[in-house]
Amino acid sequence: MADTRSRADLTDALGKISMKDLVINPYGTLAAIRESCAAFPVESVGYRMWVITRYDDVRRVLADPTVLRDLVEHRREINANCMVRAVRKAHLPHDSRRSLFDRDGESHQRLRTLVSGSFTTGKLRKLGLRTEQVTRDVLDALPVGEPVDLVSRCATPIVGTVGLETLGVSADDRDVLAAMSRAMIGSLDIDEIERAAQELFDYARQLVLVKKDEPGDDLCTSLLRAHESGQMSADELASTYILMIVTSFEPASSIGSGALALLSNPDQLAKLITQPEQFTACVEEIVRFESPFRFVPPRYTSAPLRLDGVTIPAGELLLLSPGAANRDPARFPSPDVFDVTRETGGHLGFGHGVHRCLGAGLGRIQTEVALRMLFQRFPNTRLVEPPEHARWQPGKFMRRLADLPVVLKD
């Protein structure tokens, strides 16, 4: 599809996009970009980055082996090729960015293999049962008939408890780790981001020492053994601990977004209450409709990338938008409609390609269990405020509710 606007008009339109637009109502903004051209360069934190929003393009690029994730390895080329002006930006400790999330090729596959053993079918089944136990306890403690925040009082405790138990991390640290994770990936304050990143790195290195003294039947101990046998470096171990801690809280975003979508569409919720077995399929529509990532963290082109009418040279940064791709009408008819019976196959809410979310199976289970048990127990729950007043966390990448006040009613 050729560009439908002149380059000057497009530049002017994109220049008017604000962070507020992307946080409060990203889909109209992303649709305007998607309909305009296959890729367009914008400035972000002082760097030129190419925004890619169409479903076919995002899916293809996510699976392209010439498009790299390891920005630490290529930082000199990136600074030389892509920096357009000097601005202060958050700097995370380089030694904390050596997990599978930030690696390519053999290094990524080696680390991914070491972690994947914790997400077998048998282990996921046990984690599902544990999630039901935790969810029951959390729901028992919630007040009925008065406002309560489903994010902080329900979603985060459920996923944090199960996730940290899987890692072998003390439940006493749940709230402080959730706050560190939230600040590192969602704050707009550079000092706060850097402080949280350093605190998480320090925590991870201390956790290594704890696991040496107090090993257990958990993922952190398993990864420590891999390090001691020479399968991963000390920096890779600490970085992987950080990644696992942060992602332990991620399913809370889908639980919150799912609850908001269902309470905003009572006809859809009614279908699920009468057919609770459909909650499993509904998770896929939730993740399509409110993708956890507006944009995934930037990628780097090691070779020219040709999209429809646009050639992106080697040595450029890319901003890929699953949020836009999952609302592309060329792939999903009436994409802005939340439909729990929709055929959602191929959605990009959990990514695609070699970096596809390793914890997607657990995230699906936790989202399904939490929402099913919540609405079976409190089917007449209502929002405290209209859906359009929902408060989303700031930041360019994540799509997360800051809170979700509801009144629980059985």
C-alpha positions in Angstrom: 0.0 0.0 0.0 1.5 3.3 -1.0 1.6 6.3 1.4 -1.8 8.1 1.6 -0.3 11.4 2.8 2.6 13.6 1.7 5.7 13.3 3.7 5.3 16.8 4.9 1.8 16.2 6.1 2.9 13.0 7.8 5.8 14.7 9.5 3.5 17.4 10.8 0.9 14.8 12.1 3.5 12.7 13.9 5.2 15.7 15.4 1.9 16.5 17.2 1.7 13.1 18.8 2.1 13.5 22.6 2.9 10.9 25.3 -0.5 11.7 26.7 -2.1 10.5 23.4 -0.1 7.2 23.6 -1.0 6.6 27.2 -4.7 7.5 27.3 -5.9 6.6 23.9 -3.1 5.0 21.9 -5.2 3.2 19.3 -6.4 6.2 17.3 -2.9 7.6 17.2 -1.4 4.3 16.2 -4.1 3.8 13.5 -3.2 7.1 12.0 0.4 6.0 11.7 -0.6 2.5 10.4 -2.8 4.0 7.7 -0.1 6.4 6.6 2.9 4.3 5.7 4.7 1.1 6.4 7.4 2.8 8.5 8.3 6.3 9.4 11.3 7.7 11.3 10.6 9.6 14.5 12.8 10.9 17.3 12.6 9.2 20.6 14.9 10.0 23.6 17.3 11.7 21.2 17.5 8.8 18.7 16.0 8.2 15.3 13.7 5.2 15.4 11.4 3.8 12.7 7.8 3.2 13.8 6.3 0.0 12.4 2.6 -0.7 13.0 1.0 -3.0 10.4 0.3 -6.5 11.4 2.1 -8.3 8.6 5.1 -6.1 9.0 5.4 -6.3 12.7 5.0 -10.1 12.6 7.6 -10.4 9.9 10.1 -8.2 11.5 9.8 -9.9 14.9 10.8 -13.1 13.2 13.6 -11.6 11.1 17.0 -12.9 12.2 18.7 -9.7 10.9 16.8 -7.6 13.3 18.6 -7.7 16.6 17.7 -7.2 20.2 21.1 -6.7 21.8 21.5 -3.0 22.0 24.3 -3.1 24.5 26.5 -5.1 22.0 25.8 -2.6 19.3 25.7 0.6 21.3 28.6 2.3 19.5 27.1 1.8 16.1 23.7 2.9 17.4 25.2 6.1 18.9 27.0 6.8 15.6 24.2 6.1 13.3 21.0 6.9 15.1 21.6 9.7 17.7 20.2 12.9 16.5 20.6 15.0 19.6 22.1 14.7 23.0 19.4 14.3 25.7 19.6 12.8 29.2 18.1 9.3 29.3 18.0 6.5 31.8 21.1 4.3 31.9 20.7 0.9 33.3 23.7 -1.1 34.5 25.2 -2.8 31.5 25.9 -5.9 33.5 22.2 -6.2 34.3 21.3 -6.4 30.6 22.7 -9.9 29.8 19.5 -12.0 30.1 17.8 -13.8 27.2 15.6 -10.7 26.8 18.6 -8.6 25.6 20.5 -11.2 23.6 20.5 -12.7 20.1 21.5 -15.9 18.4 23.2 -18.6 20.3 23.4 -16.7 23.5 19.7 -16.1 23.5 18.9 -19.7 22.8 21.3 -21.0 25.4 19.7 -18.9 28.1 16.2 -19.5 27.0 16.8 -23.2 27.2 18.0 -23.0 30.8 14.9 -21.1 31.8 12.3 -23.0 29.8 12.4 -26.1 32.0 10.3 -24.3 34.6 7.4 -23.9 32.1 6.7 -27.6 31.1 3.1 -28.8 30.8 3.3 -30.6 34.2 4.8 -27.6 36.0 2.2 -25.3 34.5 -0.6 -27.6 35.7 0.7 -27.4 39.3 1.1 -23.6 39.0 -2.5 -23.4 37.8 -3.7 -25.2 41.0 -1.5 -23.0 43.1 -3.0 -19.9 41.4 -6.5 -21.1 42.3 -5.5 -21.4 45.9 -3.9 -18.0 46.0 -6.8 -16.4 44.2 -9.3 -17.9 46.6 -7.3 -16.5 49.6 -7.0 -13.0 47.9 -10.7 -12.9 47.1 -11.6 -13.9 50.7 -9.7 -10.8 51.9 -11.4 -8.3 49.6 -14.1 -5.9 51.0 -17.6 -6.3 49.4 -19.9 -3.4 48.7 -17.3 -0.7 48.9 -14.6 0.6 46.4 -11.5 -1.6 46.1 -8.6 -1.4 43.6 -8.4 -4.7 41.6 -4.9 -4.0 40.5 -3.1 -3.5 43.9 -5.5 -5.7 46.0 -6.2 -8.6 43.6 -4.1 -8.9 40.4 -0.7 -8.0 41.8 -0.9 -10.2 44.9 -2.1 -13.2 42.9 0.6 -13.1 40.2 3.3 -11.8 42.5 2.8 -14.6 45.1 2.8 -17.4 42.6 5.6 -16.0 40.5 7.9 -15.3 43.4 7.2 -18.7 44.8 8.3 -20.2 41.5 11.5 -18.3 41.7 12.1 -19.1 45.3 12.0 -15.5 46.4 10.6 -14.5 49.8 6.9 -13.4 49.8 8.0 -10.7 52.3 9.7 -9.0 49.4 6.7 -9.0 47.1 5.5 -5.4 47.5 9.0 -3.8 47.4 9.9 -5.8 44.3 6.6 -4.9 42.6 7.4 -1.2 43.3 10.9 -1.5 41.9 9.7 -3.3 38.8 7.0 -0.7 38.2 9.4 2.2 38.6 12.1 0.7 36.3 9.8 0.0 33.4 7.1 2.6 33.8 8.4 5.8 35.5 8.9 9.0 33.6 11.5 10.2 36.1 15.0 9.3 35.0 16.5 9.3 38.5 13.7 7.0 39.7 14.3 4.6 36.8 18.0 4.4 37.4 17.6 4.0 41.1 15.1 1.2 40.7 17.3 -0.6 38.1 20.3 -0.4 40.4 18.2 -1.6 43.4 16.9 -4.6 41.4 20.5 -5.4 40.2 21.8 -5.2 43.8 18.9 -7.4 45.0 19.6 -10.0 42.3 23.3 -10.2 43.2 22.3 -10.6 46.9 19.8 -13.3 45.8 22.7 -15.3 44.3 24.4 -15.4 47.7 21.1 -16.3 49.4 20.6 -19.3 47.0 24.1 -20.5 47.6 23.4 -20.7 51.3 19.8 -21.7 51.1 19.1 -23.7 47.9 15.6 -24.9 47.2 13.4 -26.6 44.6 13.0 -23.4 42.6 14.0 -21.6 39.4 16.7 -19.4 41.0 18.5 -22.4 42.5 18.3 -24.2 39.1 19.8 -21.2 37.4 22.5 -20.9 40.1 23.4 -24.6 39.4 23.7 -23.7 35.7 26.1 -20.9 36.5 28.2 -23.1 38.7 28.5 -25.7 36.0 29.7 -23.0 33.5 26.5 -22.7 31.4 26.0 -19.0 32.2 28.1 -16.1 33.4 27.6 -14.3 36.7 26.2 -11.3 34.8 23.8 -13.5 32.9 22.7 -15.1 36.1 21.9 -11.8 37.9 20.3 -10.4 34.8 18.1 -13.4 34.4 17.1 -13.1 38.1 16.0 -9.5 37.3 14.1 -10.5 34.2 12.2 -13.3 36.1 11.3 -11.0 39.0 10.0 -8.2 36.7 8.0 -10.6 34.5 6.5 -12.3 37.5 4.3 -9.3 37.9 3.4 -8.9 34.2 0.2 -11.0 34.1 -1.3 -8.4 36.5 -1.6 -6.1 33.5 -3.7 -8.6 31.6 -5.9 -9.3 34.6 -6.5 -5.6 35.1 -7.1 -4.9 31.4 -9.3 -8.0 31.1 -11.4 -6.9 34.1 -11.8 -3.4 32.6 -12.8 -4.8 29.2 -15.3 -7.2 30.6 -16.9 -4.6 33.0 -17.1 -2.2 30.1 -18.8 -4.8 28.0 -21.4 -6.4 30.3 -22.9 -8.4 27.4 -19.6 -10.1 26.9 -19.2 -10.8 30.6 -22.6 -12.3 30.7 -21.6 -14.8 28.1 -18.7 -15.9 30.1 -20.6 -16.2 33.4 -23.0 -18.6 31.8 -20.2 -20.4 30.0 -17.1 -20.2 32.3 -15.2 -22.6 30.2 -14.9 -19.8 27.7 -12.7 -17.8 30.0 -9.7 -19.6 28.6 -10.3 -18.4 25.0 -11.3 -15.0 26.3 -7.7 -14.4 27.5 -6.5 -14.4 23.9 -9.0 -11.6 23.1 -8.0 -9.7 26.1 -4.3 -9.8 25.1 -5.2 -8.8 21.5 -7.5 -6.0 22.5 -5.2 -4.5 25.2 -1.8 -5.7 24.2 0.6 -5.5 27.2 3.1 -3.7 25.0 2.2 -0.6 23.0 5.7 -0.9 21.6 8.3 -3.6 22.3 11.7 -2.3 23.3 13.7 -1.1 20.2 15.4 -3.5 17.8 18.4 -2.8 15.6 18.7 -3.6 11.9 21.9 -5.4 10.9 20.8 -5.4 7.2 18.5 -3.3 5.1 14.9 -3.9 5.8 12.4 -3.5 3.0 8.7 -2.9 3.8 5.9 -1.7 1.5 7.4 1.3 -0.2 10.0 1.9 2.4 13.6 0.8 2.8 15.1 1.1 6.2 18.9 1.0 6.0 21.2 -1.2 8.1 22.2 0.3 11.4 18.8 1.8 12.3 16.6 1.4 15.4 13.0 0.1 15.1 9.9 0.7 17.2 7.5 -2.2 16.6 4.0 -1.8 17.9 2.1 -5.0 18.8 -0.7 -2.7 20.1 -1.2 -1.3 16.6 -0.7 -4.7 14.8 -3.4 -6.3 17.0 -5.8 -3.6 16.0 -5.0 -3.8 12.3 -8.4 -4.3 10.4 -6.5 -6.1 7.6 -5.9 -8.9 10.1 -8.8 -8.6 12.6 -12.2 -7.4 11.4 -13.7 -4.7 13.6 -10.6 -4.7 15.7 -11.7 -2.0 18.1 -14.7 -4.2 19.2 -14.1 -6.5 22.2 -15.5 -9.9 21.3 -14.9 -12.9 23.5 -15.9 -15.2 20.7 -13.5 -13.7 18.2 -11.0 -15.9 16.3 -7.7 -14.5 17.7 -5.2 -16.9 16.2 -1.9 -15.2 15.4 -2.3 -12.2 17.7 1.0 -10.7 18.7 0.2 -9.9 22.4 2.8 -12.4 23.5 5.3 -11.5 20.8 6.4 -13.6 17.9 9.6 -15.4 16.7 12.5 -16.4 18.9 11.8 -13.7 21.5 8.2 -14.8 22.0 7.2 -14.5 25.7 8.6 -17.6 27.5 6.1 -17.2 30.3 3.0 -16.9 28.0 1.6 -20.2 29.3 1.8 -19.2 32.9 0.4 -15.7 32.1 -2.6 -17.3 30.3 -3.3 -19.5 33.3 -3.1 -16.8 35.9 -5.3 -14.4 33.8 -7.9 -17.0 33.2 -8.0 -18.3 36.8 -8.1 -14.8 38.4 -10.9 -13.5 36.1 -13.0 -16.6 36.1 -12.9 -16.9 39.9 -13.4 -13.2 40.4 -16.5 -13.0 38.3 -18.0 -16.3 39.3 -17.8 -15.1 42.9 -18.8 -11.5 42.3 -20.9 -11.5 39.0 -22.5 -8.1 39.7 -19.3 -6.2 40.2 -19.3 -2.7 38.8 -16.8 0.0 37.9 -16.6 3.0 40.3 -15.8 5.3 37.3 -16.8 5.2 33.6 -14.3 3.2 31.5 -13.1 6.3 29.7 -11.8 7.6 33.0 -9.5 4.7 33.5 -6.0 5.7 34.6 -3.1 4.1 32.7 0.5 4.1 33.8 2.7 6.5 32.0 5.4 5.4 29.6 5.8 4.6 26.0 6.1 0.8 26.0 3.8 -0.8 28.5 0.0 -0.8 28.5 -0.9 -1.1 32.2 -3.7 0.2 34.4 -2.5 2.3 37.3 -5.5 1.2 39.2 -9.0 -0.2 38.7 -11.5 0.9 41.4 -14.6 -1.4 41.5 -17.4 -2.4 43.9 -17.6 -6.1 44.3 -21.1 -7.6 44.4 -22.3 -11.2 44.4 
